[in-house]
Amino acid sequence: MNLHTAGNDLTNDILNRSPHGIKKLERALKVGTLVFWNVPEGFTKKEKSIVFKNNQKVGYLIR
């Protein structure tokens, strides 16, 4: 345990190193939605204003 520092992007670890993958997170209680002013580096925009990283929806763009 204690492998990660708070605030770091854990997408790669969750998708590629976690023994449970994304399945456990899909069952977790959603407590918020990420909202971006611009598409961050390493992210992509698809379907109007939806922001993706590693083909996973992560939030929305507002303009």
C-alpha positions in Angstrom: 0.0 0.0 0.0 0.9 3.7 0.0 2.0 3.4 -3.7 0.5 6.6 -4.9 0.6 10.3 -4.0 -2.6 12.3 -3.8 -3.4 14.4 -6.8 -1.5 12.2 -9.3 -3.2 10.8 -12.5 -3.7 7.1 -11.8 -5.3 6.3 -15.1 -2.4 4.1 -16.4 -2.1 2.2 -13.1 -5.8 1.5 -12.9 -6.1 0.4 -16.5 -2.9 -1.5 -16.8 -1.6 -2.5 -13.4 -4.7 -2.9 -11.1 -5.7 -6.5 -10.6 -9.4 -5.4 -10.8 -9.1 -3.0 -13.7 -11.9 -0.5 -14.2 -14.6 -2.9 -13.0 -14.4 -1.9 -9.3 -14.5 1.8 -10.1 -17.6 1.4 -12.3 -19.4 0.2 -9.1 -18.2 3.1 -7.0 -20.4 6.0 -6.0 -19.9 8.9 -8.3 -19.3 12.1 -6.3 -18.5 14.6 -9.0 -17.9 15.4 -12.6 -14.7 17.0 -14.0 -15.3 20.1 -16.0 -12.6 21.7 -18.2 -12.3 25.1 -19.9 -9.9 23.6 -22.5 -8.9 20.1 -23.5 -5.9 19.2 -21.3 -2.7 17.8 -22.8 -3.0 14.1 -23.2 -6.8 14.2 -23.4 -9.1 14.2 -26.4 -12.5 15.7 -27.2 -15.2 13.6 -28.8 -19.0 13.9 -29.2 -19.3 17.7 -28.9 -18.0 18.5 -25.4 -17.1 15.2 -23.8 -13.4 14.8 -22.7 -11.7 11.4 -22.9 -8.4 10.0 -21.7 -7.4 6.5 -22.8 -10.8 6.0 -24.4 -12.5 6.6 -21.1 -14.9 9.5 -20.6 -13.5 11.7 -17.8 -15.4 14.9 -18.0 -16.9 17.8 -20.0 -15.9 21.0 -21.7 -17.7 24.2 -20.9 -17.6 27.2 -23.2 
